Every structure is written in C-alpha cells, then in structure tokens.
C-alpha cells in the first residue's frame, strides 16, 4: 500500500522535520491528568452513597466488637474466672 508508512519512514520524517515531540508530551500529560481527575471525580460522586452505607455498617460492627471487650466480667454469658 503506497499510503502507509513503516516505522523507519516515520522516524526519518520526525528526524528531518525536527518535530517538537517534547512539546506534544507537555500537552498530553495535562490532558491525561485532567481526564483522570474528571473520571475519578465522577466515580466518587456516583458511588459515594454506596460507600457511605458500607462505612457506617463497618463502623457499627467495629463498635460492637469493641463493646464485647468492655462487658462486665460478671455478665451471665461469660464464666467467672
């Protein structure tokens, strides 16, 4: 196919044209960072309610776990030592 260039021709073209590839990188990095930030913000706002419920349930279970250690030694479900 006469329209397609192979990788060697592309490298030669870039070397001859003195294309500012580093400038392109400085455009790509902020664009990717912005897209990632927007995707993260969307993900967090979309799933926030799900995580709020799970966190509250987890904290409640942890409190119940802590209370099991704070029970009085003379409670009926624990034998007196």
C-alpha angles and dihedrals in degrees: 000000000000096000098061124082124212122226094262091055091048092052091048091050092051092048093049097043094047088223111193097240091163089060089053090054090053088056095045097051096058092042092053091045091050092048091048092049093049091047091050092048091050091047093050095047092045095051100031096105092051092054093044091058093046092048093051091049091048093049090049091052091048091052090050089050091051092048090055088067094046096055118123114267090233095059114133095239093058122066116236112249 
